[in-house]
Amino acid sequence: MNVRHAHWNDLSAIVGIYNAAIPGRMATADLAPVSVESRRAWFAGHSPQHYPIWVTERDHRVVGWLSFRPFYGRPAYEATAELAIYIHPDYQRQGVGRFLLELAVANAPMLDLKTLLAFVFAHNLASLSLFEQAKFQEWGYLPRIAQLDGVERDLMILGHRLGMGNRR
């Protein structure tokens, strides 16, 4: 599997993979597809040196991506990042997400990160299992915080402290 920093010309594939996740109501709180144009500022806000976006390719096609993003936007949280992982439906359950997540955990210290977070819907058992296998722990639980097609959904905050024995 080839992983590399995302380039501007990957944005369409990144948005396509993201939009493919919206109808399932498992991985994102967006309720309608987003446009490439609407994601330009988000993409520009990432940097390979601190908050990268990585894409993984198979057969010269982007099949998944992972992004680091600042948590809470305040300087005191600079060593903490929120992760997002999205995999093309045709490549799910093939180890792509696990590969990207393991790479993120392994490389986070080189990005000057000490803590990784993930916000996962409590009904998304596949993602919860993925993060649990990567030694993320439940750090918070927000009951009925999201409304997806008239159904109230819970959100779990998962955390992983790097290099500290995963203590809270």
C-alpha positions in Angstrom: 0.0 0.0 0.0 1.3 3.4 -1.0 0.8 6.2 1.5 1.8 9.8 0.8 0.9 13.4 1.7 -2.2 14.5 -0.1 -1.9 17.0 -3.0 -4.4 19.5 -4.2 -5.2 17.2 -7.1 -6.3 14.5 -4.6 -9.1 16.8 -3.2 -11.7 15.5 -5.5 -11.0 11.9 -4.6 -10.9 12.8 -0.9 -14.3 14.5 -1.1 -15.7 11.6 -3.1 -14.7 9.1 -0.4 -16.1 11.4 2.3 -19.4 11.8 0.5 -19.7 8.1 0.1 -19.8 7.8 3.9 -22.6 10.3 4.4 -25.6 8.1 3.4 -24.6 5.3 5.8 -25.0 7.7 8.8 -22.1 5.9 10.6 -19.0 8.1 10.1 -19.9 11.7 9.7 -22.5 14.2 11.0 -22.9 15.8 7.6 -26.3 15.0 6.2 -25.7 16.0 2.5 -22.8 15.7 0.2 -20.1 18.4 0.4 -18.5 20.0 -2.6 -14.8 20.2 -3.5 -15.0 24.0 -3.4 -16.4 23.9 0.2 -13.5 21.7 1.3 -10.7 23.9 -0.1 -10.2 25.9 3.1 -10.2 22.7 5.2 -7.5 21.2 2.9 -5.4 24.4 3.0 -5.5 24.3 6.8 -3.4 21.2 6.8 0.4 21.0 6.7 2.7 18.0 6.1 4.8 19.2 9.0 2.2 19.2 11.7 -1.4 18.4 10.7 -1.1 16.3 7.5 -3.6 14.7 5.3 -2.4 11.3 4.0 -3.9 9.3 1.2 -3.4 5.7 0.4 -3.4 4.3 -3.1 -4.0 1.0 -4.7 -3.6 0.6 -8.5 -2.9 4.3 -8.8 -6.2 5.2 -7.2 -6.8 7.0 -3.9 -8.7 4.5 -1.8 -8.6 6.1 1.6 -7.3 9.1 3.6 -6.5 10.1 7.1 -6.3 13.6 8.4 -4.9 15.2 11.5 -6.5 18.4 12.6 -6.0 20.8 15.5 -8.1 20.1 18.6 -10.2 23.0 19.9 -8.1 25.6 18.1 -6.3 27.0 21.2 -2.5 27.1 21.6 -2.5 25.0 24.8 -3.8 22.1 22.7 -1.1 22.3 20.0 0.2 18.8 20.9 -3.2 17.2 20.5 -4.8 16.3 17.2 -8.1 14.9 16.1 -8.0 12.1 13.6 -10.4 11.4 10.8 -10.2 8.2 8.6 -12.3 7.5 5.6 -12.0 4.5 3.2 -13.6 4.0 -0.2 -16.5 1.6 0.2 -14.9 -0.9 -2.2 -11.8 -1.1 0.1 -13.3 -1.2 3.5 -12.5 -4.2 5.8 -9.3 -4.8 3.9 -6.9 -3.4 6.5 -6.6 0.1 4.8 -8.0 1.9 7.9 -5.9 -0.1 10.3 -2.8 0.6 8.2 -3.4 4.3 8.2 -4.2 4.4 11.9 -1.1 2.5 12.9 0.9 4.8 10.7 -0.7 7.9 12.4 0.1 6.6 15.9 3.7 5.7 14.9 4.4 9.1 13.3 2.5 11.4 15.6 5.5 12.0 17.8 7.5 13.2 14.8 4.6 15.7 14.2 5.2 17.0 17.8 1.9 15.4 18.9 1.4 13.8 22.3 -2.3 13.0 22.2 -4.6 11.7 19.5 -8.3 11.9 19.6 -11.2 10.4 17.6 -14.8 11.3 17.7 -16.9 8.2 16.8 -20.6 7.6 16.8 -21.4 4.9 19.4 -23.3 2.9 16.8 -20.2 2.7 14.5 -18.9 -0.6 16.0 -16.4 -1.2 13.2 -14.7 2.2 13.8 -14.8 1.7 17.6 -13.1 -1.7 17.2 -10.5 -0.2 14.9 -9.5 2.4 17.4 -9.7 0.0 20.3 -7.2 -2.3 18.5 -4.9 0.8 18.2 -5.1 1.2 22.0 -7.4 4.2 22.0 -9.6 4.4 25.1 -13.0 5.9 25.8 -12.4 9.3 27.3 -15.8 10.8 26.9 -19.4 9.9 26.1 -21.9 12.4 24.8 -25.4 10.9 24.8 -28.0 11.7 22.1 -25.9 14.6 20.8 -26.5 14.1 17.0 -29.7 13.8 15.1 -29.4 11.5 12.1 -32.6 11.1 10.1 -34.7 11.6 13.2 -32.7 9.2 15.3 -30.7 10.6 18.2 -27.1 9.2 18.3 -24.4 9.1 20.9 -20.9 10.3 20.3 -17.8 8.7 21.9 -14.5 10.6 22.4 -11.6 8.2 22.1 -8.1 9.1 23.2 -4.6 7.8 22.9 -1.7 9.3 24.9 1.5 8.6 23.1 4.7 7.6 24.8 3.2 7.7 28.3 1.9 4.2 28.8 -1.5 5.5 27.5 -2.4 7.0 30.9 -5.1 9.7 31.1 
